[in-house]
Amino acid sequence: MDLQEAVIGQTYTIRDIQTDDEDLKTFLFRLGCYSGEPITVVSRLRSGLVVSIKDGRYNIDNGIAETILI
């Protein structure tokens, strides 16, 4: 399932980043968002999600959330 389907407050492990866009993969990698890392959805916004990765919180849009498989 992708990150859009995640339950708020539950921690998941990232399985894969499913995109052909190398710039997006690099961006997510720099945030610490890569296979094997834990990720938690903190809240939902109309335009996206607030997620916790490692020690940071990030706002990601719905399109990016769909590329993150958990």
Biopython code that builds the backbone (N, CA, C, O; Angstrom):
import numpy as np
from Bio.PDB.StructureBuilder import StructureBuilder

atoms = [
    (1, "MET", "N", (0.843, -1.178, 0.000)),
    (1, "MET", "CA", (0.000, 0.000, 0.000)),
    (1, "MET", "C", (0.885, 1.237, 0.000)),
    (1, "MET", "O", (2.056, 1.168, 0.374)),
    (2, "ASP", "N", (0.330, 2.365, -0.418)),
    (2, "ASP", "CA", (1.128, 3.587, -0.432)),
    (2, "ASP", "C", (0.826, 4.436, 0.809)),
    (2, "ASP", "O", (-0.082, 4.125, 1.580)),
    (3, "LEU", "N", (1.578, 5.479, 0.982)),
    (3, "LEU", "CA", (1.493, 6.300, 2.182)),
    (3, "LEU", "C", (0.130, 6.986, 2.337)),
    (3, "LEU", "O", (-0.265, 7.322, 3.453)),
    (4, "GLN", "N", (-0.586, 7.194, 1.240)),
    (4, "GLN", "CA", (-1.916, 7.802, 1.290)),
    (4, "GLN", "C", (-2.885, 6.974, 2.124)),
    (4, "GLN", "O", (-3.831, 7.518, 2.694)),
    (5, "GLU", "N", (-2.662, 5.670, 2.203)),
    (5, "GLU", "CA", (-3.552, 4.754, 2.905)),
    (5, "GLU", "C", (-3.162, 4.556, 4.369)),
    (5, "GLU", "O", (-3.822, 3.798, 5.079)),
    (6, "ALA", "N", (-2.121, 5.213, 4.826)),
    (6, "ALA", "CA", (-1.612, 5.026, 6.187)),
    (6, "ALA", "C", (-2.557, 5.618, 7.230)),
    (6, "ALA", "O", (-3.275, 6.582, 6.966)),
    (7, "VAL", "N", (-2.539, 5.023, 8.407)),
    (7, "VAL", "CA", (-3.319, 5.488, 9.550)),
    (7, "VAL", "C", (-2.499, 6.519, 10.313)),
    (7, "VAL", "O", (-1.310, 6.314, 10.555)),
    (8, "ILE", "N", (-3.127, 7.618, 10.689)),
    (8, "ILE", "CA", (-2.428, 8.678, 11.431)),
    (8, "ILE", "C", (-1.927, 8.131, 12.760)),
    (8, "ILE", "O", (-2.663, 7.478, 13.500)),
    (9, "GLY", "N", (-0.653, 8.412, 13.048)),
    (9, "GLY", "CA", (-0.050, 8.021, 14.315)),
    (9, "GLY", "C", (0.621, 6.667, 14.309)),
    (9, "GLY", "O", (1.353, 6.352, 15.246)),
    (10, "GLN", "N", (0.404, 5.862, 13.303)),
    (10, "GLN", "CA", (1.017, 4.542, 13.230)),
    (10, "GLN", "C", (2.331, 4.626, 12.460)),
    (10, "GLN", "O", (2.421, 5.317, 11.445)),
    (11, "THR", "N", (3.337, 3.926, 12.943)),
    (11, "THR", "CA", (4.644, 3.917, 12.284)),
    (11, "THR", "C", (4.720, 2.750, 11.302)),
    (11, "THR", "O", (4.355, 1.621, 11.629)),
    (12, "TYR", "N", (5.194, 3.040, 10.105)),
    (12, "TYR", "CA", (5.344, 2.050, 9.048)),
    (12, "TYR", "C", (6.802, 2.017, 8.604)),
    (12, "TYR", "O", (7.567, 2.937, 8.893)),
    (13, "THR", "N", (7.176, 0.965, 7.909)),
    (13, "THR", "CA", (8.499, 0.870, 7.320)),
    (13, "THR", "C", (8.366, 1.090, 5.816)),
    (13, "THR", "O", (7.524, 0.478, 5.159)),
    (14, "ILE", "N", (9.200, 1.963, 5.288)),
    (14, "ILE", "CA", (9.182, 2.246, 3.853)),
    (14, "ILE", "C", (9.712, 1.018, 3.114)),
    (14, "ILE", "O", (10.813, 0.545, 3.397)),
    (15, "ARG", "N", (8.929, 0.508, 2.171)),
    (15, "ARG", "CA", (9.348, -0.640, 1.367)),
    (15, "ARG", "C", (10.055, -0.205, 0.096)),
    (15, "ARG", "O", (11.047, -0.813, -0.307)),
    (16, "ASP", "N", (9.537, 0.864, -0.547)),
    (16, "ASP", "CA", (10.102, 1.270, -1.829)),
    (16, "ASP", "C", (9.609, 2.663, -2.186)),
    (16, "ASP", "O", (8.577, 3.114, -1.689)),
    (17, "ILE", "N", (10.352, 3.338, -3.048)),
    (17, "ILE", "CA", (9.924, 4.598, -3.657)),
    (17, "ILE", "C", (9.647, 4.257, -5.115)),
    (17, "ILE", "O", (10.567, 3.931, -5.866)),
    (18, "GLN", "N", (8.388, 4.331, -5.515)),
    (18, "GLN", "CA", (7.984, 3.878, -6.844)),
    (18, "GLN", "C", (7.804, 5.066, -7.781)),
    (18, "GLN", "O", (6.699, 5.586, -7.939)),
    (19, "THR", "N", (8.902, 5.487, -8.400)),
    (19, "THR", "CA", (8.873, 6.564, -9.377)),
    (19, "THR", "C", (10.071, 6.436, -10.306)),
    (19, "THR", "O", (11.103, 5.877, -9.936)),
    (20, "ASP", "N", (9.920, 6.954, -11.502)),
    (20, "ASP", "CA", (11.033, 6.991, -12.454)),
    (20, "ASP", "C", (11.765, 8.323, -12.395)),
    (20, "ASP", "O", (12.784, 8.497, -13.064)),
    (21, "ASP", "N", (11.261, 9.262, -11.607)),
    (21, "ASP", "CA", (11.837, 10.602, -11.481)),
    (21, "ASP", "C", (13.046, 10.558, -10.536)),
    (21, "ASP", "O", (12.883, 10.489, -9.318)),
    (22, "GLU", "N", (14.237, 10.597, -11.097)),
    (22, "GLU", "CA", (15.461, 10.519, -10.290)),
    (22, "GLU", "C", (15.613, 11.710, -9.348)),
    (22, "GLU", "O", (16.137, 11.558, -8.245)),
    (23, "ASP", "N", (15.163, 12.892, -9.767)),
    (23, "ASP", "CA", (15.234, 14.067, -8.896)),
    (23, "ASP", "C", (14.371, 13.874, -7.660)),
    (23, "ASP", "O", (14.776, 14.251, -6.560)),
    (24, "LEU", "N", (13.189, 13.296, -7.821)),
    (24, "LEU", "CA", (12.308, 13.028, -6.688)),
    (24, "LEU", "C", (12.925, 11.995, -5.761)),
    (24, "LEU", "O", (12.872, 12.149, -4.541)),
    (25, "LYS", "N", (13.508, 10.948, -6.322)),
    (25, "LYS", "CA", (14.167, 9.934, -5.492)),
    (25, "LYS", "C", (15.312, 10.540, -4.680)),
    (25, "LYS", "O", (15.476, 10.229, -3.501)),
    (26, "THR", "N", (16.095, 11.400, -5.316)),
    (26, "THR", "CA", (17.201, 12.060, -4.634)),
    (26, "THR", "C", (16.691, 12.969, -3.526)),
    (26, "THR", "O", (17.247, 12.980, -2.428)),
    (27, "PHE", "N", (15.640, 13.731, -3.805)),
    (27, "PHE", "CA", (15.038, 14.622, -2.810)),
    (27, "PHE", "C", (14.567, 13.827, -1.593)),
    (27, "PHE", "O", (14.870, 14.193, -0.458)),
    (28, "LEU", "N", (13.831, 12.748, -1.824)),
    (28, "LEU", "CA", (13.331, 11.933, -0.716)),
    (28, "LEU", "C", (14.467, 11.276, 0.050)),
    (28, "LEU", "O", (14.408, 11.169, 1.275)),
    (29, "PHE", "N", (15.498, 10.835, -0.655)),
    (29, "PHE", "CA", (16.656, 10.232, 0.000)),
    (29, "PHE", "C", (17.319, 11.227, 0.949)),
    (29, "PHE", "O", (17.723, 10.862, 2.053)),
    (30, "ARG", "N", (17.428, 12.472, 0.521)),
    (30, "ARG", "CA", (18.042, 13.509, 1.367)),
    (30, "ARG", "C", (17.218, 13.794, 2.618)),
    (30, "ARG", "O", (17.756, 14.214, 3.642)),
    (31, "LEU", "N", (15.899, 13.560, 2.526)),
    (31, "LEU", "CA", (15.041, 13.722, 3.711)),
    (31, "LEU", "C", (15.160, 12.529, 4.660)),
    (31, "LEU", "O", (14.705, 12.592, 5.803)),
    (32, "GLY", "N", (15.765, 11.452, 4.189)),
    (32, "GLY", "CA", (15.855, 10.231, 4.975)),
    (32, "GLY", "C", (14.753, 9.253, 4.644)),
    (32, "GLY", "O", (14.503, 8.305, 5.389)),
    (33, "CYS", "N", (14.099, 9.484, 3.531)),
    (33, "CYS", "CA", (12.959, 8.668, 3.106)),
    (33, "CYS", "C", (13.448, 7.657, 2.066)),
    (33, "CYS", "O", (13.486, 7.951, 0.871)),
    (34, "TYR", "N", (13.823, 6.459, 2.540)),
    (34, "TYR", "CA", (14.283, 5.403, 1.646)),
    (34, "TYR", "C", (13.950, 4.053, 2.259)),
    (34, "TYR", "O", (13.573, 3.965, 3.427)),
    (35, "SER", "N", (14.090, 3.028, 1.478)),
    (35, "SER", "CA", (13.702, 1.683, 1.866)),
    (35, "SER", "C", (14.311, 1.269, 3.208)),
    (35, "SER", "O", (15.509, 1.431, 3.441)),
    (36, "GLY", "N", (13.454, 0.730, 4.084)),
    (36, "GLY", "CA", (13.897, 0.254, 5.388)),
    (36, "GLY", "C", (13.742, 1.258, 6.515)),
    (36, "GLY", "O", (13.871, 0.885, 7.681)),
    (37, "GLU", "N", (13.469, 2.513, 6.209)),
    (37, "GLU", "CA", (13.344, 3.550, 7.231)),
    (37, "GLU", "C", (11.910, 3.636, 7.761)),
    (37, "GLU", "O", (10.956, 3.459, 7.004)),
    (38, "PRO", "N", (11.760, 3.907, 9.052)),
    (38, "PRO", "CA", (10.419, 4.102, 9.602)),
    (38, "PRO", "C", (9.859, 5.472, 9.219)),
    (38, "PRO", "O", (10.599, 6.451, 9.112)),
    (39, "ILE", "N", (8.540, 5.525, 9.015)),
    (39, "ILE", "CA", (7.852, 6.771, 8.683)),
    (39, "ILE", "C", (6.499, 6.765, 9.385)),
    (39, "ILE", "O", (5.830, 5.735, 9.461)),
    (40, "THR", "N", (6.108, 7.922, 9.893)),
    (40, "THR", "CA", (4.836, 8.062, 10.600)),
    (40, "THR", "C", (4.067, 9.227, 10.012)),
    (40, "THR", "O", (4.626, 10.306, 9.815)),
    (41, "VAL", "N", (2.780, 9.020, 9.727)),
    (41, "VAL", "CA", (1.910, 10.110, 9.288)),
    (41, "VAL", "C", (1.427, 10.828, 10.538)),
    (41, "VAL", "O", (0.747, 10.237, 11.378)),
    (42, "VAL", "N", (1.781, 12.111, 10.659)),
    (42, "VAL", "CA", (1.417, 12.906, 11.826)),
    (42, "VAL", "C", (0.018, 13.490, 11.658)),
    (42, "VAL", "O", (-0.781, 13.480, 12.594)),
    (43, "SER", "N", (-0.274, 13.996, 10.465)),
    (43, "SER", "CA", (-1.607, 14.546, 10.201)),
    (43, "SER", "C", (-1.853, 14.598, 8.697)),
    (43, "SER", "O", (-0.933, 14.473, 7.888)),
    (44, "ARG", "N", (-3.118, 14.784, 8.354)),
    (44, "ARG", "CA", (-3.514, 14.919, 6.951)),
    (44, "ARG", "C", (-3.960, 16.346, 6.691)),
    (44, "ARG", "O", (-4.647, 16.965, 7.503)),
    (45, "LEU", "N", (-3.554, 16.843, 5.546)),
    (45, "LEU", "CA", (-3.990, 18.142, 5.067)),
    (45, "LEU", "C", (-4.748, 17.908, 3.772)),
    (45, "LEU", "O", (-4.685, 16.818, 3.203)),
    (46, "ARG", "N", (-5.455, 18.909, 3.307)),
    (46, "ARG", "CA", (-6.188, 18.739, 2.055)),
    (46, "ARG", "C", (-5.236, 18.475, 0.893)),
    (46, "ARG", "O", (-5.544, 17.695, -0.008)),
    (47, "SER", "N", (-4.089, 19.124, 0.921)),
    (47, "SER", "CA", (-3.152, 19.003, -0.190)),
    (47, "SER", "C", (-2.077, 17.943, 0.029)),
    (47, "SER", "O", (-1.267, 17.708, -0.868)),
    (48, "GLY", "N", (-2.045, 17.302, 1.188)),
    (48, "GLY", "CA", (-1.005, 16.321, 1.432)),
    (48, "GLY", "C", (-0.990, 15.792, 2.848)),
    (48, "GLY", "O", (-2.017, 15.736, 3.524)),
    (49, "LEU", "N", (0.203, 15.404, 3.285)),
    (49, "LEU", "CA", (0.399, 14.798, 4.590)),
    (49, "LEU", "C", (1.565, 15.459, 5.316)),
    (49, "LEU", "O", (2.496, 15.962, 4.687)),
    (50, "VAL", "N", (1.505, 15.453, 6.631)),
    (50, "VAL", "CA", (2.657, 15.807, 7.450)),
    (50, "VAL", "C", (3.203, 14.482, 7.967)),
    (50, "VAL", "O", (2.488, 13.714, 8.611)),
    (51, "VAL", "N", (4.472, 14.222, 7.679)),
    (51, "VAL", "CA", (5.081, 12.956, 8.068)),
    (51, "VAL", "C", (6.303, 13.200, 8.944)),
    (51, "VAL", "O", (6.948, 14.245, 8.870)),
    (52, "SER", "N", (6.595, 12.220, 9.763)),
    (52, "SER", "CA", (7.787, 12.250, 10.598)),
    (52, "SER", "C", (8.749, 11.192, 10.071)),
    (52, "SER", "O", (8.426, 10.006, 10.002)),
    (53, "ILE", "N", (9.949, 11.661, 9.700)),
    (53, "ILE", "CA", (11.009, 10.783, 9.224)),
    (53, "ILE", "C", (12.252, 11.119, 10.039)),
    (53, "ILE", "O", (12.709, 12.262, 10.059)),
    (54, "LYS", "N", (12.788, 10.104, 10.709)),
    (54, "LYS", "CA", (13.923, 10.314, 11.608)),
    (54, "LYS", "C", (13.566, 11.394, 12.627)),
    (54, "LYS", "O", (12.593, 11.224, 13.363)),
    (55, "ASP", "N", (14.312, 12.494, 12.699)),
    (55, "ASP", "CA", (14.046, 13.539, 13.683)),
    (55, "ASP", "C", (13.323, 14.743, 13.096)),
    (55, "ASP", "O", (13.225, 15.777, 13.756)),
    (56, "GLY", "N", (12.814, 14.632, 11.868)),
    (56, "GLY", "CA", (12.183, 15.779, 11.220)),
    (56, "GLY", "C", (10.734, 15.521, 10.848)),
    (56, "GLY", "O", (10.291, 14.380, 10.712)),
    (57, "ARG", "N", (10.014, 16.622, 10.689)),
    (57, "ARG", "CA", (8.637, 16.566, 10.192)),
    (57, "ARG", "C", (8.591, 17.309, 8.868)),
    (57, "ARG", "O", (9.156, 18.394, 8.728)),
    (58, "TYR", "N", (7.911, 16.713, 7.901)),
    (58, "TYR", "CA", (7.866, 17.273, 6.560)),
    (58, "TYR", "C", (6.439, 17.246, 6.032)),
    (58, "TYR", "O", (5.668, 16.333, 6.330)),
    (59, "ASN", "N", (6.103, 18.251, 5.250)),
    (59, "ASN", "CA", (4.830, 18.308, 4.565)),
    (59, "ASN", "C", (5.063, 17.835, 3.133)),
    (59, "ASN", "O", (5.826, 18.450, 2.388)),
    (60, "ILE", "N", (4.408, 16.744, 2.752)),
    (60, "ILE", "CA", (4.551, 16.236, 1.396)),
    (60, "ILE", "C", (3.182, 16.237, 0.724)),
    (60, "ILE", "O", (2.160, 16.008, 1.370)),
    (61, "ASP", "N", (3.177, 16.495, -0.570)),
    (61, "ASP", "CA", (1.890, 16.544, -1.266)),
    (61, "ASP", "C", (1.397, 15.135, -1.591)),
    (61, "ASP", "O", (2.139, 14.159, -1.480)),
    (62, "ASN", "N", (0.142, 15.055, -1.991)),
    (62, "ASN", "CA", (-0.491, 13.765, -2.250)),
    (62, "ASN", "C", (0.212, 12.970, -3.351)),
    (62, "ASN", "O", (0.294, 11.744, -3.272)),
    (63, "GLY", "N", (0.714, 13.653, -4.369)),
    (63, "GLY", "CA", (1.418, 12.967, -5.458)),
    (63, "GLY", "C", (2.666, 12.263, -4.982)),
    (63, "GLY", "O", (2.937, 11.135, -5.391)),
    (64, "ILE", "N", (3.426, 12.910, -4.124)),
    (64, "ILE", "CA", (4.631, 12.290, -3.572)),
    (64, "ILE", "C", (4.260, 11.153, -2.635)),
    (64, "ILE", "O", (4.910, 10.107, -2.632)),
    (65, "ALA", "N", (3.217, 11.356, -1.842)),
    (65, "ALA", "CA", (2.789, 10.307, -0.899)),
    (65, "ALA", "C", (2.419, 9.019, -1.625)),
    (65, "ALA", "O", (2.624, 7.926, -1.096)),
    (66, "GLU", "N", (1.879, 9.140, -2.826)),
    (66, "GLU", "CA", (1.493, 7.960, -3.601)),
    (66, "GLU", "C", (2.695, 7.173, -4.108)),
    (66, "GLU", "O", (2.564, 5.993, -4.434)),
    (67, "THR", "N", (3.856, 7.803, -4.179)),
    (67, "THR", "CA", (5.055, 7.104, -4.654)),
    (67, "THR", "C", (5.763, 6.334, -3.545)),
    (67, "THR", "O", (6.615, 5.490, -3.824)),
    (68, "ILE", "N", (5.417, 6.619, -2.282)),
    (68, "ILE", "CA", (6.080, 5.987, -1.148)),
    (68, "ILE", "C", (5.275, 4.746, -0.742)),
    (68, "ILE", "O", (4.151, 4.859, -0.254)),
    (69, "LEU", "N", (5.857, 3.576, -0.948)),
    (69, "LEU", "CA", (5.187, 2.331, -0.610)),
    (69, "LEU", "C", (5.598, 1.886, 0.788)),
    (69, "LEU", "O", (6.777, 1.904, 1.142)),
    (70, "ILE", "N", (4.606, 1.487, 1.574)),
    (70, "ILE", "CA", (4.870, 1.042, 2.959)),
    (70, "ILE", "C", (4.383, -0.370, 3.154)),
    (70, "ILE", "O", (4.514, -0.923, 4.247)),
]
sb = StructureBuilder()
sb.init_structure("model")
sb.init_model(0)
sb.init_chain("A")
sb.init_seg("    ")
for serial, (resi, resn, name, xyz) in enumerate(atoms, 1):
    if name == "N":
        sb.init_residue(resn, " ", resi, " ")
    sb.init_atom(name, np.array(xyz, "f"), 0.0, 1.0, " ", f" {name:<3s}", serial, name[0])
structure = sb.get_structure()
